Amino acid sequence: MLKTDKETVSVQLGPEWYVERLDTKIQKGDEIEVKGSRVTISGKPTIIAAEVKKGDSTLVRRDSAGIPAWAGWRR
């Protein structure tokens, strides 16, 4: 969940098995910047993250064509 000045919105980072393996961990209370697509899932606003910045680290979730970074990991 991402809390902004205006609202609290869910952010989808990717499948749990992929997110757990990342070097940069995002914890409750961390200050982050998210770039992505705003969609509605089950009637609630959600951001499908393309890029997440935490401090000096940038996690690229999707490329410019929208292909997930984890695509092909299990092939």
MMTF fields as JSON, N, C-alpha, C and O atoms, coordinates in Angstrom:
{
  "mmtfVersion": "1.0.0",
  "mmtfProducer": "UNKNOWN",
  "numBonds": 299,
  "numAtoms": 300,
  "numGroups": 75,
  "numChains": 1,
  "numModels": 1,
  "chainsPerModel": [1],
  "groupsPerChain": [75],
  "chainIdList": ["A"],
  "bondAtomList": [4, 2, 8, 6, 12, 10, 16, 14, 20, 18, 24, 22, 28, 26, 32, 30, 36, 34, 40, 38, 44, 42, 48, 46, 52, 50, 56, 54, 60, 58, 64, 62, 68, 66, 72, 70, 76, 74, 80, 78, 84, 82, 88, 86, 92, 90, 96, 94, 100, 98, 104, 102, 108, 106, 112, 110, 116, 114, 120, 118, 124, 122, 128, 126, 132, 130, 136, 134, 140, 138, 144, 142, 148, 146, 152, 150, 156, 154, 160, 158, 164, 162, 168, 166, 172, 170, 176, 174, 180, 178, 184, 182, 188, 186, 192, 190, 196, 194, 200, 198, 204, 202, 208, 206, 212, 210, 216, 214, 220, 218, 224, 222, 228, 226, 232, 230, 236, 234, 240, 238, 244, 242, 248, 246, 252, 250, 256, 254, 260, 258, 264, 262, 268, 266, 272, 270, 276, 274, 280, 278, 284, 282, 288, 286, 292, 290, 296, 294],
  "bondOrderList": [1, 1, 1, 1, 1, 1, 1, 1, 1, 1, 1, 1, 1, 1, 1, 1, 1, 1, 1, 1, 1, 1, 1, 1, 1, 1, 1, 1, 1, 1, 1, 1, 1, 1, 1, 1, 1, 1, 1, 1, 1, 1, 1, 1, 1, 1, 1, 1, 1, 1, 1, 1, 1, 1, 1, 1, 1, 1, 1, 1, 1, 1, 1, 1, 1, 1, 1, 1, 1, 1, 1, 1, 1, 1],
  "groupList": [{"groupName": "MET", "atomNameList": ["N", "CA", "C", "O"], "elementList": ["N", "C", "C", "O"], "formalChargeList": [0, 0, 0, 0], "bondAtomList": [1, 0, 2, 1, 3, 2], "bondOrderList": [1, 1, 2], "singleLetterCode": "M", "chemCompType": "L-PEPTIDE LINKING"}, {"groupName": "LEU", "atomNameList": ["N", "CA", "C", "O"], "elementList": ["N", "C", "C", "O"], "formalChargeList": [0, 0, 0, 0], "bondAtomList": [1, 0, 2, 1, 3, 2], "bondOrderList": [1, 1, 2], "singleLetterCode": "L", "chemCompType": "L-PEPTIDE LINKING"}, {"groupName": "LYS", "atomNameList": ["N", "CA", "C", "O"], "elementList": ["N", "C", "C", "O"], "formalChargeList": [0, 0, 0, 0], "bondAtomList": [1, 0, 2, 1, 3, 2], "bondOrderList": [1, 1, 2], "singleLetterCode": "K", "chemCompType": "L-PEPTIDE LINKING"}, {"groupName": "THR", "atomNameList": ["N", "CA", "C", "O"], "elementList": ["N", "C", "C", "O"], "formalChargeList": [0, 0, 0, 0], "bondAtomList": [1, 0, 2, 1, 3, 2], "bondOrderList": [1, 1, 2], "singleLetterCode": "T", "chemCompType": "L-PEPTIDE LINKING"}, {"groupName": "ASP", "atomNameList": ["N", "CA", "C", "O"], "elementList": ["N", "C", "C", "O"], "formalChargeList": [0, 0, 0, 0], "bondAtomList": [1, 0, 2, 1, 3, 2], "bondOrderList": [1, 1, 2], "singleLetterCode": "D", "chemCompType": "L-PEPTIDE LINKING"}, {"groupName": "GLU", "atomNameList": ["N", "CA", "C", "O"], "elementList": ["N", "C", "C", "O"], "formalChargeList": [0, 0, 0, 0], "bondAtomList": [1, 0, 2, 1, 3, 2], "bondOrderList": [1, 1, 2], "singleLetterCode": "E", "chemCompType": "L-PEPTIDE LINKING"}, {"groupName": "VAL", "atomNameList": ["N", "CA", "C", "O"], "elementList": ["N", "C", "C", "O"], "formalChargeList": [0, 0, 0, 0], "bondAtomList": [1, 0, 2, 1, 3, 2], "bondOrderList": [1, 1, 2], "singleLetterCode": "V", "chemCompType": "L-PEPTIDE LINKING"}, {"groupName": "SER", "atomNameList": ["N", "CA", "C", "O"], "elementList": ["N", "C", "C", "O"], "formalChargeList": [0, 0, 0, 0], "bondAtomList": [1, 0, 2, 1, 3, 2], "bondOrderList": [1, 1, 2], "singleLetterCode": "S", "chemCompType": "L-PEPTIDE LINKING"}, {"groupName": "GLN", "atomNameList": ["N", "CA", "C", "O"], "elementList": ["N", "C", "C", "O"], "formalChargeList": [0, 0, 0, 0], "bondAtomList": [1, 0, 2, 1, 3, 2], "bondOrderList": [1, 1, 2], "singleLetterCode": "Q", "chemCompType": "L-PEPTIDE LINKING"}, {"groupName": "GLY", "atomNameList": ["N", "CA", "C", "O"], "elementList": ["N", "C", "C", "O"], "formalChargeList": [0, 0, 0, 0], "bondAtomList": [1, 0, 2, 1, 3, 2], "bondOrderList": [1, 1, 2], "singleLetterCode": "G", "chemCompType": "PEPTIDE LINKING"}, {"groupName": "PRO", "atomNameList": ["N", "CA", "C", "O"], "elementList": ["N", "C", "C", "O"], "formalChargeList": [0, 0, 0, 0], "bondAtomList": [1, 0, 2, 1, 3, 2], "bondOrderList": [1, 1, 2], "singleLetterCode": "P", "chemCompType": "L-PEPTIDE LINKING"}, {"groupName": "TRP", "atomNameList": ["N", "CA", "C", "O"], "elementList": ["N", "C", "C", "O"], "formalChargeList": [0, 0, 0, 0], "bondAtomList": [1, 0, 2, 1, 3, 2], "bondOrderList": [1, 1, 2], "singleLetterCode": "W", "chemCompType": "L-PEPTIDE LINKING"}, {"groupName": "TYR", "atomNameList": ["N", "CA", "C", "O"], "elementList": ["N", "C", "C", "O"], "formalChargeList": [0, 0, 0, 0], "bondAtomList": [1, 0, 2, 1, 3, 2], "bondOrderList": [1, 1, 2], "singleLetterCode": "Y", "chemCompType": "L-PEPTIDE LINKING"}, {"groupName": "ARG", "atomNameList": ["N", "CA", "C", "O"], "elementList": ["N", "C", "C", "O"], "formalChargeList": [0, 0, 0, 0], "bondAtomList": [1, 0, 2, 1, 3, 2], "bondOrderList": [1, 1, 2], "singleLetterCode": "R", "chemCompType": "L-PEPTIDE LINKING"}, {"groupName": "ILE", "atomNameList": ["N", "CA", "C", "O"], "elementList": ["N", "C", "C", "O"], "formalChargeList": [0, 0, 0, 0], "bondAtomList": [1, 0, 2, 1, 3, 2], "bondOrderList": [1, 1, 2], "singleLetterCode": "I", "chemCompType": "L-PEPTIDE LINKING"}, {"groupName": "ALA", "atomNameList": ["N", "CA", "C", "O"], "elementList": ["N", "C", "C", "O"], "formalChargeList": [0, 0, 0, 0], "bondAtomList": [1, 0, 2, 1, 3, 2], "bondOrderList": [1, 1, 2], "singleLetterCode": "A", "chemCompType": "L-PEPTIDE LINKING"}],
  "groupTypeList": [0, 1, 2, 3, 4, 2, 5, 3, 6, 7, 6, 8, 1, 9, 10, 5, 11, 12, 6, 5, 13, 1, 4, 3, 2, 14, 8, 2, 9, 4, 5, 14, 5, 6, 2, 9, 7, 13, 6, 3, 14, 7, 9, 2, 10, 3, 14, 14, 15, 15, 5, 6, 2, 2, 9, 4, 7, 3, 1, 6, 13, 13, 4, 7, 15, 9, 14, 10, 15, 11, 15, 9, 11, 13, 13],
  "groupIdList": [1, 2, 3, 4, 5, 6, 7, 8, 9, 10, 11, 12, 13, 14, 15, 16, 17, 18, 19, 20, 21, 22, 23, 24, 25, 26, 27, 28, 29, 30, 31, 32, 33, 34, 35, 36, 37, 38, 39, 40, 41, 42, 43, 44, 45, 46, 47, 48, 49, 50, 51, 52, 53, 54, 55, 56, 57, 58, 59, 60, 61, 62, 63, 64, 65, 66, 67, 68, 69, 70, 71, 72, 73, 74, 75],
  "secStructList": [7, 3, 3, 7, 1, 1, 7, 3, 3, 3, 3, 3, 7, 1, 7, 2, 2, 2, 2, 6, 6, 7, 1, 1, 7, 7, 7, 6, 6, 7, 7, 7, 3, 3, 3, 3, 3, 3, 3, 3, 3, 6, 6, 3, 3, 3, 3, 3, 3, 3, 3, 3, 3, 3, 6, 6, 3, 3, 3, 3, 7, 5, 7, 6, 6, 7, 7, 5, 6, 6, 6, 6, 6, 6, 7],
  "xCoordList": [0.848, 0.0, 0.89, 1.888, 0.514, 1.246, 0.357, -0.741, 0.844, 0.087, 0.647, 1.84, -0.24, 0.143, -0.573, -1.282, -0.385, -1.089, -2.592, -3.368, -3.013, -4.421, -5.137, -6.349, -4.386, -5.044, -4.055, -2.843, -4.608, -3.805, -4.224, -5.407, -3.24, -3.538, -2.636, -1.484, -3.173, -2.42, -1.441, -1.77, -0.235, 0.768, 1.15, 1.547, 1.023, 1.387, 2.817, 3.1, 3.727, 5.143, 5.498, 6.485, 4.702, 4.985, 4.654, 4.18, 4.904, 4.61, 5.463, 6.618, 4.894, 5.583, 6.922, 7.914, 6.961, 8.211, 9.32, 10.496, 8.968, 9.961, 10.364, 11.553, 9.406, 9.658, 10.528, 11.395, 10.312, 11.095, 12.574, 13.406, 12.923, 14.309, 15.079, 16.265, 14.422, 15.076, 16.072, 15.868, 17.156, 18.164, 17.636, 17.924, 16.865, 16.3, 14.942, 14.039, 14.802, 13.547, 12.763, 13.334, 11.46, 10.581, 9.778, 9.063, 9.913, 9.256, 8.24, 8.307, 7.306, 6.332, 7.075, 7.996, 6.666, 7.285, 8.382, 8.82, 8.837, 9.846, 9.27, 8.093, 10.097, 9.69, 10.106, 11.285, 9.11, 9.367, 8.688, 7.784, 9.141, 8.519, 8.128, 8.953, 6.886, 6.382, 5.938, 5.224, 6.371, 5.88, 5.19, 5.723, 4.01, 3.296, 1.958, 1.709, 1.108, -0.229, -1.274, -1.259, -2.181, -3.266, -4.431, -4.898, -4.893, -6.007, -6.969, -6.69, -8.089, -9.045, -9.14, -9.41, -8.919, -9.02, -10.011, -9.843, -11.032, -12.092, -12.682, -13.003, -12.823, -13.435, -12.543, -13.003, -11.256, -10.347, -9.184, -8.69, -8.746, -7.614, -6.339, -6.066, -5.567, -4.329, -3.316, -3.681, -2.051, -0.989, -0.203, 0.295, -0.097, 0.755, 2.122, 2.314, 3.063, 4.358, 5.202, 5.327, 5.78, 6.751, 8.153, 9.132, 8.229, 9.504, 9.255, 8.314, 10.105, 9.998, 11.373, 12.371, 11.404, 12.664, 12.63, 11.684, 13.689, 13.854, 15.28, 16.231, 15.423, 16.769, 17.498, 16.995, 18.695, 19.495, 19.203, 19.757, 18.342, 18.029, 16.761, 15.781, 16.793, 15.619, 15.33, 16.174, 14.13, 13.7, 12.856, 11.769, 13.341, 12.588, 11.711, 12.211, 10.403, 9.44, 9.016, 8.764, 8.937, 8.504, 9.327, 9.77, 9.525, 10.261, 9.317, 8.138, 9.826, 9.031, 7.837, 6.878, 7.884, 6.763, 5.769, 4.75, 6.069, 5.178, 5.453, 4.694, 6.532, 6.868, 7.459, 8.396, 6.91, 7.412, 8.854, 9.275, 9.609, 11.012, 11.155, 12.196, 10.131, 10.211, 9.78, 9.834, 9.36, 8.941, 10.099, 11.196, 9.856, 10.868, 11.718, 12.522, 11.57, 12.383, 12.173, 13.109, 10.991, 10.69, 10.729, 10.269, 11.266, 11.326, 12.514, 12.724],
  "yCoordList": [-1.181, 0.0, 1.239, 1.304, 2.21, 3.46, 4.594, 4.809, 5.313, 6.435, 7.724, 8.006, 8.513, 9.808, 10.895, 10.603, 12.126, 13.234, 13.147, 13.643, 12.519, 12.484, 11.181, 11.173, 10.056, 8.755, 7.658, 7.868, 6.493, 5.29, 4.335, 4.036, 3.858, 3.034, 1.792, 1.851, 0.69, -0.553, -0.453, 0.099, -0.99, -1.026, -2.488, -3.192, -2.925, -4.291, -4.283, -3.655, -4.98, -5.006, -6.188, -6.142, -7.242, -8.461, -9.661, -9.519, -10.861, -12.072, -12.154, -11.728, -12.692, -12.782, -13.503, -13.074, -14.605, -15.369, -14.522, -14.754, -13.547, -12.671, -11.547, -11.278, -10.907, -9.778, -10.212, -9.453, -11.417, -11.918, -12.086, -12.066, -12.248, -12.481, -11.193, -11.249, -10.057, -8.791, -8.367, -8.625, -7.713, -7.222, -6.074, -5.996, -5.178, -4.037, -4.428, -4.807, -4.337, -4.684, -3.417, -2.393, -3.497, -2.375, -2.765, -3.767, -1.955, -2.23, -1.138, -0.042, -1.443, -0.455, 0.743, 0.594, 1.936, 3.17, 3.697, 4.836, 2.889, 3.351, 4.45, 4.414, 5.412, 6.452, 6.0, 5.773, 5.871, 5.395, 6.296, 7.065, 6.187, 6.864, 5.778, 4.935, 5.793, 4.751, 5.35, 6.352, 4.723, 5.065, 3.824, 2.719, 4.005, 2.852, 3.244, 4.408, 2.256, 2.463, 2.346, 1.405, 3.307, 3.286, 2.517, 2.84, 1.494, 0.669, 0.473, 0.884, -0.153, -0.504, -2.022, -2.673, -2.579, -4.02, -4.245, -3.715, -5.023, -5.295, -3.995, -3.896, -2.997, -1.733, -0.785, 0.265, -1.142, -0.299, 0.172, -0.583, 1.436, 1.935, 1.173, 0.879, 0.861, 0.11, 0.656, 1.103, 0.618, 0.999, -0.258, -0.96, -0.531, -1.616, -0.973, -0.218, -1.271, -0.595, -0.975, -2.151, 0.037, -0.167, 0.102, -0.5, 1.022, 1.407, 1.881, 2.63, 1.439, 1.862, 2.351, 1.644, 3.572, 4.144, 4.237, 4.762, 3.713, 3.789, 4.242, 3.502, 5.46, 6.012, 6.095, 6.683, 5.5, 5.507, 4.307, 4.204, 3.406, 2.195, 2.381, 2.96, 1.886, 1.905, 0.474, -0.185, 0.004, -1.334, -1.21, -0.633, -1.739, -1.709, -2.956, -4.079, -2.747, -3.849, -4.274, -5.453, -3.301, -3.564, -2.707, -1.614, -3.222, -2.433, -1.451, -1.373, -0.707, 0.32, -0.253, 0.468, -1.541, -2.196, -2.802, -3.361, -2.69, -3.233, -4.679, -5.28, -5.255, -6.654, -6.738, -6.009, -7.63, -7.752, -8.236, -9.057, -7.716, -8.092, -9.586, -10.178, -10.188, -11.597, -12.543, -13.761, -12.001, -12.844, -13.734, -13.246, -15.02, -15.96, -16.542, -17.438, -16.065, -16.578, -18.051, -18.742, -18.546, -19.945, -20.857, -21.997, -20.38, -21.203, -22.106, -22.871],
  "zCoordList": [0.0, 0.0, 0.0, 0.718, -0.809, -0.921, -0.426, -0.941, 0.576, 1.129, 0.551, 0.666, -0.08, -0.637, 0.159, 1.121, -0.242, 0.414, 0.193, 1.01, -0.912, -1.293, -0.999, -0.783, -0.986, -0.861, -0.486, -0.449, -0.213, -0.044, -1.149, -1.313, -1.907, -3.073, -3.067, -2.638, -3.541, -3.656, -4.818, -5.868, -4.63, -5.699, -5.927, -4.998, -7.168, -7.536, -8.06, -9.08, -7.366, -7.739, -8.626, -9.36, -8.562, -9.312, -8.461, -7.334, -9.0, -8.238, -6.965, -6.953, -5.927, -4.636, -4.763, -4.173, -5.535, -5.674, -6.297, -6.018, -7.132, -7.756, -6.799, -6.627, -6.193, -5.293, -4.116, -3.683, -3.593, -2.458, -2.792, -1.885, -4.056, -4.477, -4.804, -5.129, -4.72, -5.053, -3.983, -2.797, -4.409, -3.463, -2.627, -1.433, -3.237, -2.528, -1.962, -2.707, -0.673, -0.002, 0.299, 0.673, 0.134, 0.462, 1.695, 1.703, 2.729, 4.0, 4.306, 3.749, 5.188, 5.637, 6.206, 7.01, 5.78, 6.255, 5.336, 5.499, 4.368, 3.416, 2.53, 2.169, 2.188, 1.257, -0.139, -0.407, -1.027, -2.381, -3.406, -3.079, -4.647, -5.768, -6.766, -7.119, -7.219, -8.109, -9.433, -9.469, -10.519, -11.853, -12.394, -12.298, -12.958, -13.481, -14.059, -14.371, -14.195, -14.759, -13.674, -12.879, -13.644, -12.668, -13.28, -14.373, -12.56, -13.012, -11.844, -10.717, -12.126, -11.072, -11.014, -12.023, -9.837, -9.62, -8.492, -7.394, -8.76, -7.777, -7.236, -6.052, -8.114, -7.735, -6.953, -6.506, -6.777, -6.001, -6.882, -7.721, -6.684, -7.469, -7.129, -5.965, -8.162, -8.007, -9.0, -10.087, -8.626, -9.555, -9.908, -9.028, -11.2, -11.686, -11.901, -12.854, -11.024, -11.029, -12.238, -12.579, -12.881, -13.947, -13.399, -13.839, -12.425, -11.834, -10.407, -10.146, -9.494, -8.094, -7.66, -7.792, -7.14, -6.678, -5.162, -4.574, -4.541, -3.082, -2.83, -3.081, -2.333, -2.132, -3.458, -4.416, -3.515, -4.734, -5.632, -6.727, -5.18, -5.948, -6.771, -6.302, -7.992, -8.859, -9.292, -9.898, -8.974, -9.366, -10.622, -10.586, -11.72, -12.972, -13.006, -13.078, -12.955, -12.912, -14.309, -14.554, -15.237, -16.616, -17.568, -17.215, -18.79, -19.773, -20.475, -20.13, -21.448, -22.11, -22.871, -23.145, -23.215, -23.895, -22.901, -23.305, -21.59, -20.565, -20.206, -19.445, -20.744, -20.46, -19.052, -18.728, -18.208, -16.83, -16.779, -17.594, -15.808, -15.628, -15.325, -15.612, -14.755, -14.37, -15.501, -15.334, -16.637, -17.759, -18.197, -18.471, -18.261, -18.693, -17.577, -17.835, -16.341, -15.236, -14.985, -14.583, -15.205, -14.879, -16.098, -16.028, -17.203, -18.414, -18.394, -19.335]
}
